[in-house]
Amino acid sequence: MQIINTVIELQNKLSVLKEKSLIGFVPTMGALHQGHVSLITRAKEECQYVVCSIFVNPTQFNDPNDLAKYPRPIEQDIEMLRNAHCDFLFLPTVEEIYPNDIKTTLNIKFGKLDKVMEGHFRPGHFDGMAQVVKRLLDIVKPDFLYMGQKDFQQLSIIRSLISQFKLSIKLVMCETIRETDGLAMSSRNTRLDPTLRKSANLIYNTLTWAKEAISKLPISVICDEAMLKLKKQKGFKPEYFDIVDGITLHRIDDIKTHSFVVACVACWVGDVRLIDNVIIKKPENIL
Ligand code: AMP
């Protein structure tokens, strides 16, 4: 695996390869776990060359404390990427991504996509996320972009970005990788208090309960009940539990009138904010 720190060097290497090969791209913020590795593995199966970026993007953190506390175990990350047979690790500085002479802020609208759920509780987060992903896509120009279902709203916004800019990039949604008790793998899990970690799988259990309850209870009752289940657990503070259309992210009332339905949740577990989701219903043409 080649480790590359500058835009120019990466572009030089990739421009030669692009003519004859497919390039897969996996953007990350590091502190890698098996969830990230599954994206690299999928990309390796479908593309000749895989680029992974590690960049803790300052513009998407609305809480400076969260940015400061974000784990950065780079040596461990490099080892994991080597074992996953990643071809290129792009490890840029903030100046490489946001140079003074390039305008990187975006002037596009996501409608409600970036206002609901995470957008409501983390204002500005998706502006920063979309800004960095667009900048990285402009640099790497991949054929395939691999993102996790775990960050469902992020993926929906990037789907919209690719469509608005008419980029010829295929977005691949990769399933959420979980710990054995069901907790979605996340770089934040290492910060969980050990006692709270034991009960953290309540988030996934509540999502699977909602999925089963969908044929028996009204959606509004399910969401209220789910919030209550989480609120009752010591150390848990849920922010939202919504059942939404998988494309528009609007809350829905009736599952029968939607072909793509997802239950999404955000919950504080002690001082760690976790998000998760399960797909309740999905059309076959969604990758
Ligand atoms: P992050 O480093 O948290 O920005 O995540 C980088 C990519 O990995 C995003 O596309 C995430 O959705 C994806 N990802 C994070 N956690 C998981 C997981 N548990 N399973 C699958 N993909 C994941």
Residues whose N, C-alpha, C, O or C-beta is under 5 A from the ligand:
A	BS01	AMP	P27 T28 M29 G30 G35 H36 Y146 M147 G148 Q149 K150 D151 C174 E175 T176 I177 A184 M185 S186
